[in-house]
Structure formats: structure tokens, C-alpha cells
């Protein structure tokens, strides 16, 4: 028997809204897929750190940037911009911020279940 699931971010199962952040989650295949929107002026250490209480983001992200751009930085000096059209993997231990005046929108297939969740 065939198995088929399909969902629409227009009706998410959960929405998280820290400062300058919208995380919309849909349940799929026993996990969660997230659509993230970060507004201009968003910075992880300003907007998400107060929610999760860690010094850096401890989530492993695997996703696709739909539009906009973020800059990702690690304490060891590793840095990169992620822009619309790129697929990415960002390991734990980073800070990040929106570059420019356009919101950054992405879909993540790994990391969404715990992102911007208090105590995660």
C-alpha cells in the first residue's frame, strides 16, 4: 500500500514567534519540517538566545534558503553568507544575523523541532 503525506505551511501544526522571528512547523514522517522567516534586524544572539538560554545556537540545521540572506559566524572565525537558492548545513555553536533589508526565509528539514523552543 502506498504511503503519501502532504502538508501546507498555511496551516502549521505549531508556530513560534520570538522577536523578529516566525517559525512555522508541520508534522511529517514522524518529525517536523519548519519554515523560518527572519525579519531585517534579526540576530540569533539578540532574538533567540533569550528564549533558549545558551551562548550560541546549539541546533544543527539542514535546509534550503528561499530568499534573503543571513551571515553565520562561529567563535573560531569560520563565517559565511547563506543566500536565496542555496541548500545549507549549519552545525551547532554559531551566531547568525540577517544581511540587508529583506527578510530571510528558509525551509529546514533538520533542526526545526527544537529551534526557538524554550530550554532547547
Backbone bond lengths (Angstrom), bond angles and torsions (degrees), N, CA, C in turn:
res aa  C-N    CA-C-N  psi(-1)  N-CA   C-N-CA  omega(-1)  CA-C   N-CA-C  phi
1 X - - - 1.442 - - 1.535 109.01 -
2 X 1.287 117.06 134.68 1.460 122.86 -179.23 1.521 110.72 -72.16
3 X 1.322 115.32 146.13 1.460 122.10 175.14 1.513 107.80 -114.52
4 X 1.310 116.32 129.49 1.455 121.18 -178.13 1.516 109.10 -141.40
5 X 1.324 115.95 128.02 1.462 122.16 174.29 1.518 107.55 -128.04
6 X 1.309 116.78 140.85 1.461 120.20 170.81 1.510 108.61 -150.91
7 X 1.325 115.05 144.18 1.453 121.17 -174.42 1.522 109.15 -138.60
8 X 1.313 114.62 169.41 1.455 122.06 -179.92 1.524 108.19 -132.33
9 X 1.337 117.96 129.31 1.457 120.55 178.16 1.528 112.19 -66.56
10 X 1.327 117.74 -10.56 1.457 121.19 175.05 1.521 112.71 -66.87
11 X 1.338 116.49 -18.96 1.474 122.27 177.44 1.527 108.91 -131.82
12 X 1.337 118.00 68.37 1.467 119.56 -177.29 1.528 111.93 -68.58
13 X 1.321 115.71 155.81 1.466 121.40 175.77 1.522 111.60 -76.47
14 X 1.327 116.18 -25.93 1.465 121.29 -179.17 1.521 108.09 -153.45
15 X 1.338 116.28 145.42 1.458 122.05 175.53 1.521 108.44 -132.63
16 X 1.331 115.63 132.09 1.464 122.09 175.54 1.523 107.79 -115.78
17 X 1.352 116.92 138.31 1.461 120.54 -174.83 1.525 113.48 -134.36
18 X 1.333 118.49 62.36 1.462 118.04 170.45 1.530 109.86 -64.19
19 X 1.305 117.30 172.25 1.456 122.93 -179.10 1.533 112.04 -49.34
20 X 1.328 116.94 127.08 1.473 125.28 176.87 1.527 113.20 57.85
21 X 1.349 116.35 23.92 1.465 121.96 -173.85 1.524 110.07 -135.40
22 X 1.331 116.58 137.82 1.460 121.51 166.56 1.522 107.45 -129.98
23 X 1.327 116.39 123.56 1.459 122.82 176.36 1.522 106.46 -118.98
24 X 1.331 116.48 114.50 1.463 122.40 178.68 1.516 107.92 -108.71
25 X 1.332 116.35 126.72 1.453 121.72 -174.57 1.518 111.14 -116.92
26 X 1.326 115.21 135.51 1.460 120.84 171.23 1.524 108.06 -119.89
27 X 1.317 115.31 138.74 1.459 120.97 177.61 1.520 108.70 -82.37
28 X 1.354 114.49 131.19 1.462 119.42 -176.91 1.524 108.75 -155.11
29 X 1.312 117.03 131.36 1.465 123.33 173.36 1.527 112.21 53.17
30 X 1.322 117.49 38.51 1.449 121.39 178.20 1.513 115.13 79.90
31 X 1.327 117.62 4.84 1.462 122.08 178.91 1.507 110.28 -135.92
32 X 1.335 115.69 -164.43 1.455 120.36 178.60 1.520 110.18 -129.44
33 X 1.315 114.94 139.04 1.460 122.83 173.43 1.519 105.94 -110.76
34 X 1.331 116.12 136.14 1.458 119.65 -175.43 1.514 113.27 -119.14
35 X 1.322 114.93 142.29 1.461 120.94 168.66 1.521 106.04 -108.12
36 X 1.325 115.95 121.25 1.460 122.53 -177.72 1.521 109.30 -107.51
37 X 1.320 116.34 137.94 1.459 122.32 170.43 1.514 107.46 -128.62
38 X 1.335 115.68 119.63 1.456 122.67 178.05 1.527 107.64 -111.78
39 X 1.322 116.93 122.69 1.464 121.94 -177.61 1.527 110.95 -79.32
40 X 1.349 116.93 157.64 1.470 119.48 174.36 1.534 109.45 -52.57
41 X 1.321 116.21 138.56 1.452 121.91 -176.20 1.515 113.46 91.75
42 X 1.366 117.96 -8.48 1.460 121.56 178.28 1.522 109.92 -67.58
43 X 1.316 115.64 136.49 1.466 123.05 172.38 1.514 106.72 -143.55
44 X 1.341 116.83 132.12 1.462 120.37 -177.00 1.518 111.13 -53.42
45 X 1.340 117.03 -47.83 1.465 120.12 -174.94 1.525 112.96 -66.78
46 X 1.326 118.38 -21.06 1.469 121.48 177.10 1.528 112.67 -93.34
47 X 1.329 117.11 -37.30 1.469 121.43 -170.52 1.525 114.70 -100.50
48 X 1.329 118.17 -33.57 1.468 121.39 -174.86 1.529 111.80 -106.66
49 X 1.313 118.19 -36.86 1.468 121.52 179.77 1.529 112.39 -50.68
50 X 1.355 119.27 -44.45 1.467 118.19 178.98 1.543 113.67 -62.67
51 X 1.318 117.12 -24.12 1.468 121.45 -179.77 1.523 110.90 -80.60
52 X 1.339 116.90 -43.77 1.464 120.47 -172.87 1.527 113.43 -95.81
53 X 1.345 117.79 -24.36 1.454 121.13 174.84 1.513 116.89 77.08
54 X 1.325 118.55 19.37 1.459 121.34 175.27 1.530 109.06 -108.00
55 X 1.343 117.29 159.20 1.460 120.60 -178.27 1.526 112.81 -71.95
56 X 1.326 116.75 -31.53 1.465 122.39 177.18 1.527 107.99 -135.45
57 X 1.310 116.61 166.45 1.463 119.96 177.31 1.522 109.44 -69.07
58 X 1.314 116.60 126.15 1.463 122.25 -178.01 1.526 112.84 -103.22
59 X 1.329 116.84 12.66 1.462 121.60 179.84 1.527 109.56 -93.71
60 X 1.318 116.30 139.36 1.463 122.44 171.52 1.521 106.80 -90.40
61 X 1.328 116.63 122.64 1.461 122.05 -176.57 1.527 110.74 -109.12
62 X 1.318 116.18 134.02 1.464 122.59 169.69 1.519 105.77 -132.05
63 X 1.329 116.41 119.29 1.454 117.92 -175.03 1.504 114.27 -163.76
64 X 1.324 113.49 -168.20 1.464 123.44 -178.41 1.522 108.11 -132.21
65 X 1.327 117.46 123.81 1.460 122.35 177.47 1.532 108.27 -83.44
66 X 1.315 116.32 117.24 1.462 121.70 -179.35 1.521 110.47 -79.53
67 X 1.338 116.50 -45.90 1.471 119.94 -178.10 1.519 109.86 -157.75
68 X 1.317 115.29 164.09 1.450 120.92 -179.66 1.518 111.06 78.94
69 X 1.333 115.10 -166.33 1.456 120.41 -175.42 1.521 110.36 -154.22
70 X 1.336 116.03 142.17 1.454 121.35 169.54 1.524 108.38 -126.58
71 X 1.313 114.96 153.93 1.456 122.70 173.34 1.517 106.57 -107.32
72 X 1.330 117.41 130.87 1.454 123.31 -179.59 1.519 108.20 -112.76
73 X 1.340 117.22 133.88 1.467 121.20 -178.15 1.524 110.40 -137.16
74 X 1.332 114.87 139.27 1.462 123.60 175.24 1.524 108.94 -111.49
75 X 1.320 116.81 158.04 1.451 122.64 179.48 1.519 114.14 -62.75
76 X 1.347 117.81 -21.97 1.468 120.26 -179.46 1.528 112.80 -85.23
77 X 1.357 116.45 3.67 1.465 119.81 179.18 1.518 114.71 98.10
78 X 1.321 118.71 -7.89 1.462 121.49 176.87 1.525 108.56 -68.44
79 X 1.344 117.59 127.91 1.458 122.57 -178.46 1.522 110.19 -145.55
80 X 1.323 116.51 151.95 1.463 121.25 175.53 1.520 109.50 -163.46
81 X 1.327 115.62 154.08 1.455 122.14 170.54 1.516 108.51 -97.76
82 X 1.320 116.23 139.62 1.463 122.61 173.71 1.515 105.98 -114.89
83 X 1.325 116.60 125.93 1.458 120.91 -174.60 1.523 111.55 -126.24
84 X 1.330 115.15 166.23 1.456 121.85 -179.04 1.516 112.66 -49.34
85 X 1.330 115.66 133.56 1.457 122.24 179.51 1.513 113.68 96.29
86 X 1.341 117.81 -7.00 1.463 120.27 -177.64 1.522 111.59 -98.10
87 X 1.321 115.59 145.41 1.453 124.22 170.00 1.523 105.76 -95.34
88 X 1.336 117.81 142.62 1.463 118.97 -174.99 1.523 112.54 -142.58
89 X 1.321 113.23 159.41 1.465 123.96 167.50 1.516 105.87 -133.36
90 X 1.317 116.60 123.94 1.459 122.41 178.54 1.523 106.68 -122.61
91 X 1.319 116.66 117.10 1.454 121.04 179.82 1.517 111.65 -78.49
92 X 1.337 117.38 166.07 1.460 121.75 178.89 1.527 111.95 -60.82
93 X 1.347 115.11 159.02 1.456 121.08 173.73 1.517 114.61 97.01
94 X 1.314 118.40 24.97 1.466 121.47 -174.47 1.527 112.46 -119.89
95 X 1.314 114.43 165.69 1.457 124.17 164.30 1.521 104.98 -117.29
96 X 1.327 118.06 161.47 1.463 121.36 179.18 1.515 108.80 -155.98
97 X 1.351 116.31 156.86 1.454 120.71 178.10 1.515 109.97 -153.86
98 X 1.328 115.13 152.47 1.465 121.54 178.33 1.523 108.62 -69.32
99 X 1.328 115.20 137.95 1.458 122.46 175.82 1.525 107.72 -104.53
100 X 1.310 117.08 127.06 1.460 121.03 176.15 1.515 113.40 87.66
101 X 1.335 114.57 -166.09 1.464 122.23 -173.54 1.517 114.04 -105.81
102 X 1.317 117.75 11.14 1.464 122.04 179.57 1.532 109.18 -108.37
103 X 1.323 118.51 136.65 1.467 119.30 175.01 1.531 110.54 -59.28
104 X 1.315 116.22 147.97 1.466 121.48 172.92 1.517 106.90 -97.16
105 X 1.324 116.57 126.82 1.462 121.61 178.03 1.521 108.24 -122.71
106 X 1.338 115.54 133.83 1.459 120.40 179.33 1.524 110.07 -144.07
107 X 1.320 114.79 164.29 1.462 122.58 171.81 1.515 106.50 -120.77
108 X 1.337 116.13 129.42 1.458 120.58 -179.05 1.519 111.09 -117.13
109 X 1.333 113.52 135.17 1.454 122.13 -179.12 1.523 111.40 -100.87
110 X 1.321 116.71 -15.21 1.461 122.51 174.73 1.518 107.26 -137.18
111 X 1.311 116.57 132.43 1.460 121.55 177.58 1.511 113.99 109.77
112 X 1.309 118.32 -19.43 1.460 121.04 -172.68 1.533 113.40 -66.83
113 X 1.307 118.39 -33.60 1.464 120.92 -174.82 1.524 112.25 -59.05
114 X 1.332 117.81 -33.29 1.462 120.37 -176.02 1.519 113.96 -110.70
115 X 1.317 118.85 -4.15 1.460 120.14 -173.98 1.530 111.55 -69.22
116 X 1.335 115.62 131.40 1.474 123.17 177.80 1.525 112.23 60.05
117 X 1.315 115.56 26.74 1.464 121.91 178.47 1.527 107.65 -100.01
118 X 1.313 118.39 126.02 1.463 119.82 -179.27 1.525 112.05 -50.85
119 X 1.339 114.76 132.58 1.458 121.34 177.92 1.508 114.93 78.39
120 X 1.350 118.68 11.61 1.470 118.95 -177.88 1.500 112.70 -103.71
